Structure formats: C-alpha cells, structure tokens
Amino acid sequence: MASFSPTSLQLLAQCEAAWAFRYVQRTSVVSQDSGESVTGSAVHAALERAGRARLAGEKGAASLAAYLQAGERTPEALEVLEACAVDLSRVVAVEQNFELTLGAVSARGRCDRVDWHRDRVRVVDYKSGRYVPSREELETDSQTLIYLEAAFDGWPFADAHEVEYHYLRAGVRLVFRRTPARAEQVRVLVSAAAAQVARGRVTGTWPARVTSRCVRCDYRGVCAEYARALAGGLPALVSGEAPTGALALARSRVATLATLAEARRREYDTVLRARLARLPRGQAITSDGLRARLATRGSPSYSDACELVRALASIASRPAEEVAQAVLSVDLRQLDRWVATLAVDVRERAERFLLEIDEGKAGQYVEVREIKGGF
Ligand code: SF4
C-alpha cells in the first residue's frame, strides 16, 4: 500500500523531480535551509516540553524560552519564543503520531499538539518560519486535509474536528474545520498522488517544475532543470499586443528567474565574504577588471538613529523613549505603521535601516565594482 506523509505529499505537488530525489533516488544533499530548520527544531522541541509539562500538571515556566535546552538557545529561537503567545490550557496530547487508511493509500504523520475545546478536537501545527500563506492557499493544502482526517480518526466522538496553524512569529492563527467535502477531497488527493508515483516508477520520469520555490529546494545543486533555467537567461520581451496569458506567463518566468538569480548572488556573497574577511581590513581583491572588497554599511551613526527616533516620535506623537524602545526591540509592525507616514527621504533611510536589521547584516557587505568605473 502506498504511504504518504503530509510533507511528502506537499513535495510531490510542488515538484515530482524533487520528490524522486528524496524518496526514490534518496539523493544525499546538505540542507539549503539549515538556519531556519535549526530554529524550527529548537522552537518545536521547547514547545513540546512546555506541552508535556502542562500535561503532567506542572506549573508552567514564566517564558516559553525557559524550555530551550543548552545548544538550542540561539538568538532566533529565543526571539520566536519570547514574542509568541501559546495557550496550553486545553492540551490533551503533544507530538501525537497517526496513521490513516484512505482508500488504497495510507497517510502517516505527527501532530505538534492536540487541544480539546469542550465538544471539538483541534490539531495544532506550529510554524516558526516568516512566511504566512493565505487562507486560500492552506484550505486545499494536503497537510490541512490530512490533519483533519487524523483528528477525526483519533477522536471520532468529538462533535467537530479542526486544524489550527499557529504562525508563531506573526501571531497569526488560521483554523479549518472538517467537512464532508474536505473528507472526500483528501481521498481523491492521495489516490491521485499514488497514481502519479506509480506512473513515475513505471516510466522512470519525474518532471521538474522550476518555480521560485527552487531557491529553498535541497536538490537544486543536482537538478539539471534548475541549472538550465539559470543558464537560459531572460525570455524574449513579449509585445504589449500579446494575449494577457502570454504576458502573464513571461512575467512569471522573469519573476522566477529573478528570485533564483538573487539566491545565487547571496551564495556568491557568502563565499566572497569569507574570503575577503581573511584579508587586512579594507584590502580588495582584483581580478578580470573587477575589484571586490568588504565595505561597511548599515551601522547607522548615532546621529542617524537619533534623527530616526525623533522623526518617528514626532509623526506618531509618542514619547521618544517609547519609540527608541520600539526601534531597539524592532517592533516591526509598529514601525511599519509609523514609517508608512514619513516623508519619502526619511522613509527610504528608515526602510534601509530596518531591512539591514531584519537581515542581520548591519555589518559588512561585499562590494564588487568595475575598476574602470572608479572605485
Ligand atoms: S530545483 Fe526546482 S525543479 Fe529542481 S528539483 Fe528542486 S524544486 Fe524541482
């Protein structure tokens, strides 16, 4: 019997080639997303301990960050756990394994947490990444449909079965409820996935689907389609008279290429930064008419920071101390609101400042220029 986890179904829907790299060829690669997944693992482990402590009737710690263990206390994990609000008052299970039979296919997985709400059961899935998808995107997602069936399978006596996605960084919770239509949809979805895999195994072909998601794909280093897309360059300009579909397709291809190229630029920067950091301060490397050096940007001067705080305080009519507190603690939502009301020149400076803080690169960056162009 074919068997899928929610992750494997999602990967299959995104790109058959990536699915085959992982589950058929079992290609060994270094994860491309190690930073985010390290944070995710630490945050999930801390929340699991907090949930188990609650189940054991213990009085919870004042902060969820207290449940991090040595080696997990990275600045990012601390930031996520200190900022999020997790209600454990209704927890009945944590890290609950499940295995379902859906027609001729089985689905297995694990729920981060299960809550009991008077007459309803709710599977809670923690998300520690920055991206928050739309309701529409999640509504038909295989993970949503499978969690709803897992809730039904485990707690058939409940009056209603729900799944909640808790986006810890953004403080967003999205809840979906099981309906007969969704129960039918998941069966159709897994049997289509099983047919797709059976076809791939017979033909030995696993079509690659190049999209902007490729920048997070662990297999891009071994994927010929990805390499071809990067080498292929921009598609020809489509005339303004072209049908809307052709314009939209060309725009989508260019957007994908731009995302892939930006990711590749960051990879080069990482390698170059490490190489340049070994040189005496300010020294450049020259080669093939180019000069590269580590330049300093993004450490706003004291006067710039004061000016920003003063301007924000004046626009928002708030005390400067409060604004300074927000700047220092990077309350991005509040700052966004203030920044949106600033004049353009100050706004640009503030946005650059926030971007640099957000990307954690308030230090040095790689600058590459043509020697001829004046360095
Ligand atoms: S890089 Fe893109 S096209 Fe290639 S396997 Fe990964 S997701 Fe598929």
Boltz pocket constraint, residues with backbone or C-beta under 6 A from the ligand:
constraints:
  - pocket:
      binder: B
      contacts: [[A, 14], [A, 15], [A, 16], [A, 17], [A, 18], [A, 207], [A, 208], [A, 209], [A, 210], [A, 211], [A, 213], [A, 214], [A, 217], [A, 218], [A, 219], [A, 220], [A, 223], [A, 224], [A, 225], [A, 226]]
      max_distance: 6.0
